[in-house]
Amino acid sequence: MGNVEQLFCEICRDFSDVKYTITPITEMVKNVSFTYNKKAAKCTGCDSEIFVPEIHDENLEARLAAYHTNVL
Ligand SMILES: [Zn+2]
């Protein structure tokens, strides 16, 4: 996967260059605070987030891993 990739943007209704961002997110679940890096794919045309199933899965795994690291 390169840095620039084209994905379909529903706002632009066209294939658009995408940039990947990583944002640290801190959450609190059952009194356990944990931080994980949330990835997102953003359209460079309108700056809206584009849903990518693989990235969604990665975020879920990163979130779970961060939670379990802090619980143990
Ligand atoms: Zn767009």
N, CA, C, O and the ligand as a Tripos MOL2 file, in Angstrom:
@<TRIPOS>MOLECULE
protein
  289   287    73     0     0
PROTEIN
NO_CHARGES

@<TRIPOS>ATOM
      1 N           0.8370   -1.2000    0.0000 N.3       1 MET1
      2 CA          0.0000    0.0000    0.0000 C.3       1 MET1
      3 C           0.8810    1.2630    0.0000 C.2       1 MET1
      4 O           1.7210    1.4360    0.8830 O.2       1 MET1
      5 N           0.6900    2.1060   -0.9560 N.am      2 GLY2
      6 CA          1.4770    3.3430   -1.0270 C.3       2 GLY2
      7 C           0.8500    4.4180   -0.1730 C.2       2 GLY2
      8 O          -0.1430    4.1780    0.5140 O.2       2 GLY2
      9 N           1.4190    5.5810   -0.2150 N.am      3 ASN3
     10 CA          0.8730    6.6710    0.5810 C.3       3 ASN3
     11 C          -0.3770    7.2620   -0.0640 C.2       3 ASN3
     12 O          -1.2960    7.7020    0.6270 O.2       3 ASN3
     13 N          -0.3990    7.2670   -1.3730 N.am      4 VAL4
     14 CA         -1.5490    7.8290   -2.0680 C.3       4 VAL4
     15 C          -2.2740    6.7170   -2.8060 C.2       4 VAL4
     16 O          -1.6800    5.9460   -3.5590 O.2       4 VAL4
     17 N          -3.5630    6.6610   -2.5690 N.am      5 GLU5
     18 CA         -4.3690    5.6170   -3.1600 C.3       5 GLU5
     19 C          -5.6930    6.2690   -3.5340 C.2       5 GLU5
     20 O          -6.0830    7.2830   -2.9530 O.2       5 GLU5
     21 N          -6.3790    5.6810   -4.5060 N.am      6 GLN6
     22 CA         -7.6630    6.2540   -4.8570 C.3       6 GLN6
     23 C          -8.7960    5.3730   -4.3530 C.2       6 GLN6
     24 O          -8.8140    4.1600   -4.5640 O.2       6 GLN6
     25 N          -9.7340    6.0170   -3.6860 N.am      7 LEU7
     26 CA        -10.9180    5.3230   -3.2020 C.3       7 LEU7
     27 C         -12.1410    6.1240   -3.6220 C.2       7 LEU7
     28 O         -12.0430    7.3130   -3.9250 O.2       7 LEU7
     29 N         -13.2920    5.4610   -3.6390 N.am      8 PHE8
     30 CA        -14.5060    6.1600   -4.0190 C.3       8 PHE8
     31 C         -15.0310    7.0010   -2.8590 C.2       8 PHE8
     32 O         -15.2880    6.4840   -1.7720 O.2       8 PHE8
     33 N         -15.1850    8.2840   -3.0970 N.am      9 CYS9
     34 CA        -15.7250    9.1880   -2.0760 C.3       9 CYS9
     35 C         -17.1940    9.4190   -2.3680 C.2       9 CYS9
     36 O         -17.5620    9.8080   -3.4760 O.2       9 CYS9
     37 N         -18.0420    9.1750   -1.3580 N.am     10 GLU10
     38 CA        -19.4850    9.3250   -1.5670 C.3      10 GLU10
     39 C         -19.8980   10.7880   -1.6240 C.2      10 GLU10
     40 O         -20.9300   11.1270   -2.2050 O.2      10 GLU10
     41 N         -19.0970   11.6460   -1.0250 N.am     11 ILE11
     42 CA        -19.4200   13.0810   -1.0690 C.3      11 ILE11
     43 C         -19.0880   13.6370   -2.4610 C.2      11 ILE11
     44 O         -19.8960   14.3310   -3.0780 O.2      11 ILE11
     45 N         -17.8870   13.3150   -2.9340 N.am     12 CYS12
     46 CA        -17.4690   13.8030   -4.2560 C.3      12 CYS12
     47 C         -18.1200   12.9860   -5.3800 C.2      12 CYS12
     48 O         -18.1350   13.4170   -6.5330 O.2      12 CYS12
     49 N         -18.6430   11.8370   -5.0490 N.am     13 ARG13
     50 CA        -19.2140   10.9070   -6.0220 C.3      13 ARG13
     51 C         -18.2190   10.5890   -7.1370 C.2      13 ARG13
     52 O         -18.5650   10.5460   -8.3180 O.2      13 ARG13
     53 N         -16.9890   10.3690   -6.7270 N.am     14 ASP14
     54 CA        -15.9380   10.0710   -7.6910 C.3      14 ASP14
     55 C         -14.7630    9.4300   -6.9630 C.2      14 ASP14
     56 O         -14.6670    9.4820   -5.7370 O.2      14 ASP14
     57 N         -13.8780    8.8290   -7.7400 N.am     15 PHE15
     58 CA        -12.6660    8.3090   -7.1340 C.3      15 PHE15
     59 C         -11.7480    9.4740   -6.8320 C.2      15 PHE15
     60 O         -11.5480   10.3740   -7.6470 O.2      15 PHE15
     61 N         -11.2030    9.4260   -5.6430 N.am     16 SER16
     62 CA        -10.4380   10.5650   -5.1860 C.3      16 SER16
     63 C          -9.1590   10.0930   -4.4860 C.2      16 SER16
     64 O          -9.1100    8.9880   -3.9440 O.2      16 SER16
     65 N          -8.1210   10.9450   -4.5030 N.am     17 ASP17
     66 CA         -6.9010   10.6170   -3.7600 C.3      17 ASP17
     67 C          -7.2350   10.5810   -2.2750 C.2      17 ASP17
     68 O          -8.0530   11.3560   -1.7800 O.2      17 ASP17
     69 N          -6.5900    9.6760   -1.5930 N.am     18 VAL18
     70 CA         -6.8730    9.4860   -0.1790 C.3      18 VAL18
     71 C          -5.6060    9.6930    0.6330 C.2      18 VAL18
     72 O          -4.5160    9.2950    0.2210 O.2      18 VAL18
     73 N          -5.7590   10.3110    1.7760 N.am     19 LYS19
     74 CA         -4.6320   10.4150    2.7040 C.3      19 LYS19
     75 C          -5.0130    9.6800    3.9680 C.2      19 LYS19
     76 O          -6.1790    9.6540    4.3600 O.2      19 LYS19
     77 N          -4.0160    9.0810    4.6040 N.am     20 TYR20
     78 CA         -4.2650    8.3310    5.8320 C.3      20 TYR20
     79 C          -3.8180    9.1490    7.0160 C.2      20 TYR20
     80 O          -2.7310    9.7270    7.0220 O.2      20 TYR20
     81 N          -4.6760    9.1900    8.0230 N.am     21 THR21
     82 CA         -4.3400    9.9280    9.2330 C.3      21 THR21
     83 C          -4.3600    8.9690   10.4190 C.2      21 THR21
     84 O          -5.0880    7.9770   10.4160 O.2      21 THR21
     85 N          -3.5690    9.2700   11.4120 N.am     22 ILE22
     86 CA         -3.5600    8.4930   12.6470 C.3      22 ILE22
     87 C          -3.7610    9.4490   13.8080 C.2      22 ILE22
     88 O          -2.9850   10.3850   14.0050 O.2      22 ILE22
     89 N          -4.8200    9.1990   14.5760 N.am     23 THR23
     90 CA         -5.1520   10.0790   15.6900 C.3      23 THR23
     91 C          -5.2080    9.2740   16.9760 C.2      23 THR23
     92 O          -5.9330    8.2810   17.0480 O.2      23 THR23
     93 N          -4.4540    9.6820   18.0000 N.am     24 PRO24
     94 CA         -4.5620    8.9750   19.2890 C.3      24 PRO24
     95 C          -5.9180    9.2770   19.9270 C.2      24 PRO24
     96 O          -6.3040   10.4360   20.0850 O.2      24 PRO24
     97 N          -6.6230    8.2180   20.2870 N.am     25 ILE25
     98 CA         -7.9350    8.3650   20.9080 C.3      25 ILE25
     99 C          -7.8510    7.7950   22.3210 C.2      25 ILE25
    100 O          -7.3680    6.6800   22.5180 O.2      25 ILE25
    101 N          -8.3140    8.5490   23.2820 N.am     26 THR26
    102 CA         -8.3660    8.0540   24.6580 C.3      26 THR26
    103 C          -9.8130    7.7920   25.0290 C.2      26 THR26
    104 O         -10.6790    8.6540   24.8780 O.2      26 THR26
    105 N         -10.0540    6.5920   25.5150 N.am     27 GLU27
    106 CA        -11.4120    6.2100   25.8970 C.3      27 GLU27
    107 C         -11.4320    5.6740   27.3150 C.2      27 GLU27
    108 O         -10.4140    5.2550   27.8650 O.2      27 GLU27
    109 N         -12.6100    5.7020   27.8770 N.am     28 MET28
    110 CA        -12.7940    5.1650   29.2210 C.3      28 MET28
    111 C         -13.8900    4.1130   29.1520 C.2      28 MET28
    112 O         -15.0300    4.4160   28.7970 O.2      28 MET28
    113 N         -13.5400    2.8720   29.4930 N.am     29 VAL29
    114 CA        -14.5230    1.7870   29.5270 C.3      29 VAL29
    115 C         -14.4160    1.0900   30.8710 C.2      29 VAL29
    116 O         -13.3350    0.6550   31.2680 O.2      29 VAL29
    117 N         -15.5350    0.9830   31.5710 N.am     30 LYS30
    118 CA        -15.5600    0.3610   32.8930 C.3      30 LYS30
    119 C         -14.4410    0.8950   33.7970 C.2      30 LYS30
    120 O         -13.7240    0.1220   34.4330 O.2      30 LYS30
    121 N         -14.3080    2.1940   33.8440 N.am     31 ASN31
    122 CA        -13.3010    2.8660   34.6850 C.3      31 ASN31
    123 C         -11.8610    2.5900   34.2710 C.2      31 ASN31
    124 O         -10.9320    2.9010   35.0150 O.2      31 ASN31
    125 N         -11.6720    2.0110   33.0970 N.am     32 VAL32
    126 CA        -10.3170    1.7970   32.5920 C.3      32 VAL32
    127 C         -10.0820    2.7800   31.4480 C.2      32 VAL32
    128 O         -10.8070    2.7940   30.4530 O.2      32 VAL32
    129 N          -9.0610    3.5870   31.6200 N.am     33 SER33
    130 CA         -8.7340    4.5460   30.5750 C.3      33 SER33
    131 C          -7.6420    3.9690   29.6850 C.2      33 SER33
    132 O          -6.6470    3.4450   30.1870 O.2      33 SER33
    133 N          -7.8120    4.0570   28.3980 N.am     34 PHE34
    134 CA         -6.8000    3.5380   27.4840 C.3      34 PHE34
    135 C          -6.7390    4.3870   26.2220 C.2      34 PHE34
    136 O          -7.7020    5.0560   25.8470 O.2      34 PHE34
    137 N          -5.5930    4.3400   25.5900 N.am     35 THR35
    138 CA         -5.3750    5.1430   24.3890 C.3      35 THR35
    139 C          -4.9600    4.2330   23.2440 C.2      35 THR35
    140 O          -4.1370    3.3340   23.4170 O.2      35 THR35
    141 N          -5.5250    4.4690   22.1000 N.am     36 TYR36
    142 CA         -5.1060    3.7220   20.9130 C.3      36 TYR36
    143 C          -5.0550    4.6630   19.7200 C.2      36 TYR36
    144 O          -5.6740    5.7280   19.7110 O.2      36 TYR36
    145 N          -4.2980    4.2360   18.7130 N.am     37 ASN37
    146 CA         -4.1630    5.0520   17.5150 C.3      37 ASN37
    147 C          -5.2410    4.6850   16.5070 C.2      37 ASN37
    148 O          -5.2790    3.5690   15.9890 O.2      37 ASN37
    149 N          -6.1060    5.6370   16.2440 N.am     38 LYS38
    150 CA         -7.1960    5.4030   15.3050 C.3      38 LYS38
    151 C          -6.7700    5.8620   13.9140 C.2      38 LYS38
    152 O          -6.3860    7.0110   13.6940 O.2      38 LYS38
    153 N          -6.8540    4.9200   12.9950 N.am     39 LYS39
    154 CA         -6.5180    5.2300   11.6020 C.3      39 LYS39
    155 C          -7.7640    5.7000   10.8730 C.2      39 LYS39
    156 O          -8.8770    5.2790   11.1870 O.2      39 LYS39
    157 N          -7.5690    6.5650    9.9110 N.am     40 ALA40
    158 CA         -8.6970    6.9850    9.0790 C.3      40 ALA40
    159 C          -8.2040    7.2920    7.6750 C.2      40 ALA40
    160 O          -7.0810    7.7580    7.4800 O.2      40 ALA40
    161 N          -9.0510    7.0270    6.7170 N.am     41 ALA41
    162 CA         -8.7620    7.3930    5.3330 C.3      41 ALA41
    163 C          -9.5960    8.6180    5.0160 C.2      41 ALA41
    164 O         -10.8100    8.6240    5.2170 O.2      41 ALA41
    165 N          -8.9340    9.6630    4.5170 N.am     42 LYS42
    166 CA         -9.6670   10.8880    4.2190 C.3      42 LYS42
    167 C          -9.5190   11.2820    2.7630 C.2      42 LYS42
    168 O          -8.4410   11.1710    2.1790 O.2      42 LYS42
    169 N         -10.6090   11.7390    2.1920 N.am     43 CYS43
    170 CA        -10.6110   12.2300    0.8180 C.3      43 CYS43
    171 C          -9.8420   13.5520    0.7870 C.2      43 CYS43
    172 O         -10.0940   14.4400    1.6010 O.2      43 CYS43
    173 N          -8.9080   13.6780   -0.1520 N.am     44 THR44
    174 CA         -8.1490   14.9290   -0.2240 C.3      44 THR44
    175 C          -8.9750   16.0310   -0.8840 C.2      44 THR44
    176 O          -8.6180   17.2080   -0.8140 O.2      44 THR44
    177 N         -10.0850   15.6440   -1.5300 N.am     45 GLY45
    178 CA        -10.9190   16.6380   -2.2020 C.3      45 GLY45
    179 C         -11.8250   17.3790   -1.2320 C.2      45 GLY45
    180 O         -11.8870   18.6080   -1.2580 O.2      45 GLY45
    181 N         -12.5340   16.6390   -0.3690 N.am     46 CYS46
    182 CA        -13.5150   17.2750    0.5140 C.3      46 CYS46
    183 C         -13.1770   17.0780    1.9820 C.2      46 CYS46
    184 O         -13.8790   17.5900    2.8540 O.2      46 CYS46
    185 N         -12.0960   16.3340    2.2690 N.am     47 ASP47
    186 CA        -11.6240   16.1380    3.6380 C.3      47 ASP47
    187 C         -12.5860   15.3230    4.4960 C.2      47 ASP47
    188 O         -12.4870   15.3580    5.7230 O.2      47 ASP47
    189 N         -13.5090   14.5960    3.8860 N.am     48 SER48
    190 CA        -14.3870   13.7560    4.6920 C.3      48 SER48
    191 C         -13.7980   12.3560    4.7880 C.2      48 SER48
    192 O         -13.0210   11.9270    3.9340 O.2      48 SER48
    193 N         -14.1860   11.6560    5.8500 N.am     49 GLU49
    194 CA        -13.6470   10.3290    6.0810 C.3      49 GLU49
    195 C         -14.3130    9.3220    5.1500 C.2      49 GLU49
    196 O         -15.5260    9.3630    4.9390 O.2      49 GLU49
    197 N         -13.5170    8.4310    4.6030 N.am     50 ILE50
    198 CA        -14.0430    7.3830    3.7350 C.3      50 ILE50
    199 C         -13.9780    6.0790    4.5020 C.2      50 ILE50
    200 O         -12.9380    5.7100    5.0460 O.2      50 ILE50
    201 N         -15.1170    5.3810    4.5380 N.am     51 PHE51
    202 CA        -15.1580    4.1260    5.2930 C.3      51 PHE51
    203 C         -14.4210    3.0290    4.5410 C.2      51 PHE51
    204 O         -14.7340    2.7290    3.3890 O.2      51 PHE51
    205 N         -13.4270    2.4290    5.2180 N.am     52 VAL52
    206 CA        -12.6750    1.3140    4.6490 C.3      52 VAL52
    207 C         -12.7730    0.1610    5.6380 C.2      52 VAL52
    208 O         -12.2840    0.2820    6.7610 O.2      52 VAL52
    209 N         -13.3930   -0.9600    5.2520 N.am     53 PRO53
    210 CA        -13.5930   -2.0700    6.1960 C.3      53 PRO53
    211 C         -12.2940   -2.5330    6.8650 C.2      53 PRO53
    212 O         -12.2890   -2.8330    8.0590 O.2      53 PRO53
    213 N         -11.2010   -2.5940    6.1100 N.am     54 GLU54
    214 CA         -9.9270   -3.0550    6.6780 C.3      54 GLU54
    215 C          -9.4500   -2.1160    7.7870 C.2      54 GLU54
    216 O          -8.9550   -2.5630    8.8220 O.2      54 GLU54
    217 N          -9.6040   -0.8260    7.5600 N.am     55 ILE55
    218 CA         -9.1720    0.1490    8.5640 C.3      55 ILE55
    219 C         -10.0880    0.0710    9.7790 C.2      55 ILE55
    220 O          -9.6320    0.1760   10.9180 O.2      55 ILE55
    221 N         -11.3760   -0.1130    9.5310 N.am     56 HIS56
    222 CA        -12.3440   -0.2630   10.6300 C.3      56 HIS56
    223 C         -11.9360   -1.4450   11.5230 C.2      56 HIS56
    224 O         -11.9360   -1.3360   12.7490 O.2      56 HIS56
    225 N         -11.5870   -2.5800   10.8870 N.am     57 ASP57
    226 CA        -11.1730   -3.7650   11.6340 C.3      57 ASP57
    227 C          -9.8890   -3.5050   12.4180 C.2      57 ASP57
    228 O          -9.7660   -3.9020   13.5770 O.2      57 ASP57
    229 N          -8.9360   -2.8330   11.7730 N.am     58 GLU58
    230 CA         -7.6710   -2.5140   12.4410 C.3      58 GLU58
    231 C          -7.9190   -1.6680   13.6760 C.2      58 GLU58
    232 O          -7.3040   -1.8870   14.7200 O.2      58 GLU58
    233 N          -8.8230   -0.6980   13.5570 N.am     59 ASN59
    234 CA         -9.1300    0.1740   14.6890 C.3      59 ASN59
    235 C          -9.7630   -0.6020   15.8380 C.2      59 ASN59
    236 O          -9.4510   -0.3740   17.0060 O.2      59 ASN59
    237 N         -10.6570   -1.5230   15.4860 N.am     60 LEU60
    238 CA        -11.3000   -2.3320   16.5280 C.3      60 LEU60
    239 C         -10.2620   -3.1620   17.2690 C.2      60 LEU60
    240 O         -10.2900   -3.2710   18.4950 O.2      60 LEU60
    241 N          -9.3350   -3.7530   16.4940 N.am     61 GLU61
    242 CA         -8.3020   -4.5830   17.1180 C.3      61 GLU61
    243 C          -7.3760   -3.7560   17.9890 C.2      61 GLU61
    244 O          -7.0190   -4.1660   19.0940 O.2      61 GLU61
    245 N          -6.9840   -2.5820   17.4880 N.am     62 ALA62
    246 CA         -6.0860   -1.7080   18.2470 C.3      62 ALA62
    247 C          -6.7580   -1.2560   19.5400 C.2      62 ALA62
    248 O          -6.1170   -1.1540   20.5860 O.2      62 ALA62
    249 N          -8.0670   -0.9870   19.4490 N.am     63 ARG63
    250 CA         -8.8270   -0.5220   20.6050 C.3      63 ARG63
    251 C          -8.9080   -1.6330   21.6600 C.2      63 ARG63
    252 O          -8.6920   -1.3950   22.8480 O.2      63 ARG63
    253 N          -9.2270   -2.8540   21.1970 N.am     64 LEU64
    254 CA         -9.3070   -3.9960   22.1130 C.3      64 LEU64
    255 C          -7.9630   -4.2750   22.7600 C.2      64 LEU64
    256 O          -7.8770   -4.4920   23.9690 O.2      64 LEU64
    257 N          -6.9140   -4.2690   21.9470 N.am     65 ALA65
    258 CA         -5.5700   -4.5560   22.4560 C.3      65 ALA65
    259 C          -5.1700   -3.5310   23.5080 C.2      65 ALA65
    260 O          -4.5890   -3.8860   24.5340 O.2      65 ALA65
    261 N          -5.4750   -2.2810   23.2610 N.am     66 ALA66
    262 CA         -5.1260   -1.2170   24.2120 C.3      66 ALA66
    263 C          -5.9020   -1.4040   25.5090 C.2      66 ALA66
    264 O          -5.3610   -1.2310   26.6010 O.2      66 ALA66
    265 N          -7.1690   -1.7590   25.3740 N.am     67 TYR67
    266 CA         -7.9960   -1.9720   26.5630 C.3      67 TYR67
    267 C          -7.4490   -3.1130   27.4030 C.2      67 TYR67
    268 O          -7.2920   -2.9810   28.6170 O.2      67 TYR67
    269 N          -7.1540   -4.2500   26.7460 N.am     68 HIS68
    270 CA         -6.6780   -5.4070   27.4880 C.3      68 HIS68
    271 C          -5.3080   -5.1820   28.1150 C.2      68 HIS68
    272 O          -5.0210   -5.6930   29.1980 O.2      68 HIS68
    273 N          -4.4660   -4.4170   27.4300 N.am     69 THR69
    274 CA         -3.1460   -4.0980   27.9830 C.3      69 THR69
    275 C          -3.2990   -3.3520   29.3080 C.2      69 THR69
    276 O          -2.5380   -3.5830   30.2480 O.2      69 THR69
    277 N          -4.2810   -2.4610   29.3770 N.am     70 ASN70
    278 CA         -4.4600   -1.6650   30.5850 C.3      70 ASN70
    279 C          -5.2170   -2.4050   31.6830 C.2      70 ASN70
    280 O          -5.1220   -2.0450   32.8560 O.2      70 ASN70
    281 N          -5.9690   -3.4380   31.3060 N.am     71 VAL71
    282 CA         -6.7190   -4.1910   32.3070 C.3      71 VAL71
    283 C          -5.8040   -5.1600   33.0250 C.2      71 VAL71
    284 O          -5.9130   -5.3460   34.2370 O.2      71 VAL71
    285 N          -4.8910   -5.7860   32.2680 N.am     72 LEU72
    286 CA         -4.0040   -6.7850   32.8570 C.3      72 LEU72
    287 C          -2.9260   -6.1530   33.7170 C.2      72 LEU72
    288 O          -2.0960   -6.8610   34.2860 O.2      72 LEU72
    289 ZN        -14.5020   13.6900   -1.2710 Zn       73 ZN73
@<TRIPOS>BOND
     1     1     2 1
     2     2     3 1
     3     3     4 2
     4     3     5 am
     5     5     6 1
     6     6     7 1
     7     7     8 2
     8     7     9 am
     9     9    10 1
    10    10    11 1
    11    11    12 2
    12    11    13 am
    13    13    14 1
    14    14    15 1
    15    15    16 2
    16    15    17 am
    17    17    18 1
    18    18    19 1
    19    19    20 2
    20    19    21 am
    21    21    22 1
    22    22    23 1
    23    23    24 2
    24    23    25 am
    25    25    26 1
    26    26    27 1
    27    27    28 2
    28    27    29 am
    29    29    30 1
    30    30    31 1
    31    31    32 2
    32    31    33 am
    33    33    34 1
    34    34    35 1
    35    35    36 2
    36    35    37 am
    37    37    38 1
    38    38    39 1
    39    39    40 2
    40    39    41 am
    41    41    42 1
    42    42    43 1
    43    43    44 2
    44    43    45 am
    45    45    46 1
    46    46    47 1
    47    47    48 2
    48    47    49 am
    49    49    50 1
    50    50    51 1
    51    51    52 2
    52    51    53 am
    53    53    54 1
    54    54    55 1
    55    55    56 2
    56    55    57 am
    57    57    58 1
    58    58    59 1
    59    59    60 2
    60    59    61 am
    61    61    62 1
    62    62    63 1
    63    63    64 2
    64    63    65 am
    65    65    66 1
    66    66    67 1
    67    67    68 2
    68    67    69 am
    69    69    70 1
    70    70    71 1
    71    71    72 2
    72    71    73 am
    73    73    74 1
    74    74    75 1
    75    75    76 2
    76    75    77 am
    77    77    78 1
    78    78    79 1
    79    79    80 2
    80    79    81 am
    81    81    82 1
    82    82    83 1
    83    83    84 2
    84    83    85 am
    85    85    86 1
    86    86    87 1
    87    87    88 2
    88    87    89 am
    89    89    90 1
    90    90    91 1
    91    91    92 2
    92    91    93 am
    93    93    94 1
    94    94    95 1
    95    95    96 2
    96    95    97 am
    97    97    98 1
    98    98    99 1
    99    99   100 2
   100    99   101 am
   101   101   102 1
   102   102   103 1
   103   103   104 2
   104   103   105 am
   105   105   106 1
   106   106   107 1
   107   107   108 2
   108   107   109 am
   109   109   110 1
   110   110   111 1
   111   111   112 2
   112   111   113 am
   113   113   114 1
   114   114   115 1
   115   115   116 2
   116   115   117 am
   117   117   118 1
   118   118   119 1
   119   119   120 2
   120   119   121 am
   121   121   122 1
   122   122   123 1
   123   123   124 2
   124   123   125 am
   125   125   126 1
   126   126   127 1
   127   127   128 2
   128   127   129 am
   129   129   130 1
   130   130   131 1
   131   131   132 2
   132   131   133 am
   133   133   134 1
   134   134   135 1
   135   135   136 2
   136   135   137 am
   137   137   138 1
   138   138   139 1
   139   139   140 2
   140   139   141 am
   141   141   142 1
   142   142   143 1
   143   143   144 2
   144   143   145 am
   145   145   146 1
   146   146   147 1
   147   147   148 2
   148   147   149 am
   149   149   150 1
   150   150   151 1
   151   151   152 2
   152   151   153 am
   153   153   154 1
   154   154   155 1
   155   155   156 2
   156   155   157 am
   157   157   158 1
   158   158   159 1
   159   159   160 2
   160   159   161 am
   161   161   162 1
   162   162   163 1
   163   163   164 2
   164   163   165 am
   165   165   166 1
   166   166   167 1
   167   167   168 2
   168   167   169 am
   169   169   170 1
   170   170   171 1
   171   171   172 2
   172   171   173 am
   173   173   174 1
   174   174   175 1
   175   175   176 2
   176   175   177 am
   177   177   178 1
   178   178   179 1
   179   179   180 2
   180   179   181 am
   181   181   182 1
   182   182   183 1
   183   183   184 2
   184   183   185 am
   185   185   186 1
   186   186   187 1
   187   187   188 2
   188   187   189 am
   189   189   190 1
   190   190   191 1
   191   191   192 2
   192   191   193 am
   193   193   194 1
   194   194   195 1
   195   195   196 2
   196   195   197 am
   197   197   198 1
   198   198   199 1
   199   199   200 2
   200   199   201 am
   201   201   202 1
   202   202   203 1
   203   203   204 2
   204   203   205 am
   205   205   206 1
   206   206   207 1
   207   207   208 2
   208   207   209 am
   209   209   210 1
   210   210   211 1
   211   211   212 2
   212   211   213 am
   213   213   214 1
   214   214   215 1
   215   215   216 2
   216   215   217 am
   217   217   218 1
   218   218   219 1
   219   219   220 2
   220   219   221 am
   221   221   222 1
   222   222   223 1
   223   223   224 2
   224   223   225 am
   225   225   226 1
   226   226   227 1
   227   227   228 2
   228   227   229 am
   229   229   230 1
   230   230   231 1
   231   231   232 2
   232   231   233 am
   233   233   234 1
   234   234   235 1
   235   235   236 2
   236   235   237 am
   237   237   238 1
   238   238   239 1
   239   239   240 2
   240   239   241 am
   241   241   242 1
   242   242   243 1
   243   243   244 2
   244   243   245 am
   245   245   246 1
   246   246   247 1
   247   247   248 2
   248   247   249 am
   249   249   250 1
   250   250   251 1
   251   251   252 2
   252   251   253 am
   253   253   254 1
   254   254   255 1
   255   255   256 2
   256   255   257 am
   257   257   258 1
   258   258   259 1
   259   259   260 2
   260   259   261 am
   261   261   262 1
   262   262   263 1
   263   263   264 2
   264   263   265 am
   265   265   266 1
   266   266   267 1
   267   267   268 2
   268   267   269 am
   269   269   270 1
   270   270   271 1
   271   271   272 2
   272   271   273 am
   273   273   274 1
   274   274   275 1
   275   275   276 2
   276   275   277 am
   277   277   278 1
   278   278   279 1
   279   279   280 2
   280   279   281 am
   281   281   282 1
   282   282   283 1
   283   283   284 2
   284   283   285 am
   285   285   286 1
   286   286   287 1
   287   287   288 2
@<TRIPOS>SUBSTRUCTURE
     1 MET1         2 RESIDUE 1 A MET
     2 GLY2         6 RESIDUE 1 A GLY
     3 ASN3        10 RESIDUE 1 A ASN
     4 VAL4        14 RESIDUE 1 A VAL
     5 GLU5        18 RESIDUE 1 A GLU
     6 GLN6        22 RESIDUE 1 A GLN
     7 LEU7        26 RESIDUE 1 A LEU
     8 PHE8        30 RESIDUE 1 A PHE
     9 CYS9        34 RESIDUE 1 A CYS
    10 GLU10       38 RESIDUE 1 A GLU
    11 ILE11       42 RESIDUE 1 A ILE
    12 CYS12       46 RESIDUE 1 A CYS
    13 ARG13       50 RESIDUE 1 A ARG
    14 ASP14       54 RESIDUE 1 A ASP
    15 PHE15       58 RESIDUE 1 A PHE
    16 SER16       62 RESIDUE 1 A SER
    17 ASP17       66 RESIDUE 1 A ASP
    18 VAL18       70 RESIDUE 1 A VAL
    19 LYS19       74 RESIDUE 1 A LYS
    20 TYR20       78 RESIDUE 1 A TYR
    21 THR21       82 RESIDUE 1 A THR
    22 ILE22       86 RESIDUE 1 A ILE
    23 THR23       90 RESIDUE 1 A THR
    24 PRO24       94 RESIDUE 1 A PRO
    25 ILE25       98 RESIDUE 1 A ILE
    26 THR26      102 RESIDUE 1 A THR
    27 GLU27      106 RESIDUE 1 A GLU
    28 MET28      110 RESIDUE 1 A MET
    29 VAL29      114 RESIDUE 1 A VAL
    30 LYS30      118 RESIDUE 1 A LYS
    31 ASN31      122 RESIDUE 1 A ASN
    32 VAL32      126 RESIDUE 1 A VAL
    33 SER33      130 RESIDUE 1 A SER
    34 PHE34      134 RESIDUE 1 A PHE
    35 THR35      138 RESIDUE 1 A THR
    36 TYR36      142 RESIDUE 1 A TYR
    37 ASN37      146 RESIDUE 1 A ASN
    38 LYS38      150 RESIDUE 1 A LYS
    39 LYS39      154 RESIDUE 1 A LYS
    40 ALA40      158 RESIDUE 1 A ALA
    41 ALA41      162 RESIDUE 1 A ALA
    42 LYS42      166 RESIDUE 1 A LYS
    43 CYS43      170 RESIDUE 1 A CYS
    44 THR44      174 RESIDUE 1 A THR
    45 GLY45      178 RESIDUE 1 A GLY
    46 CYS46      182 RESIDUE 1 A CYS
    47 ASP47      186 RESIDUE 1 A ASP
    48 SER48      190 RESIDUE 1 A SER
    49 GLU49      194 RESIDUE 1 A GLU
    50 ILE50      198 RESIDUE 1 A ILE
    51 PHE51      202 RESIDUE 1 A PHE
    52 VAL52      206 RESIDUE 1 A VAL
    53 PRO53      210 RESIDUE 1 A PRO
    54 GLU54      214 RESIDUE 1 A GLU
    55 ILE55      218 RESIDUE 1 A ILE
    56 HIS56      222 RESIDUE 1 A HIS
    57 ASP57      226 RESIDUE 1 A ASP
    58 GLU58      230 RESIDUE 1 A GLU
    59 ASN59      234 RESIDUE 1 A ASN
    60 LEU60      238 RESIDUE 1 A LEU
    61 GLU61      242 RESIDUE 1 A GLU
    62 ALA62      246 RESIDUE 1 A ALA
    63 ARG63      250 RESIDUE 1 A ARG
    64 LEU64      254 RESIDUE 1 A LEU
    65 ALA65      258 RESIDUE 1 A ALA
    66 ALA66      262 RESIDUE 1 A ALA
    67 TYR67      266 RESIDUE 1 A TYR
    68 HIS68      270 RESIDUE 1 A HIS
    69 THR69      274 RESIDUE 1 A THR
    70 ASN70      278 RESIDUE 1 A ASN
    71 VAL71      282 RESIDUE 1 A VAL
    72 LEU72      286 RESIDUE 1 A LEU
    73 ZN73       289 GROUP 0 **** ****
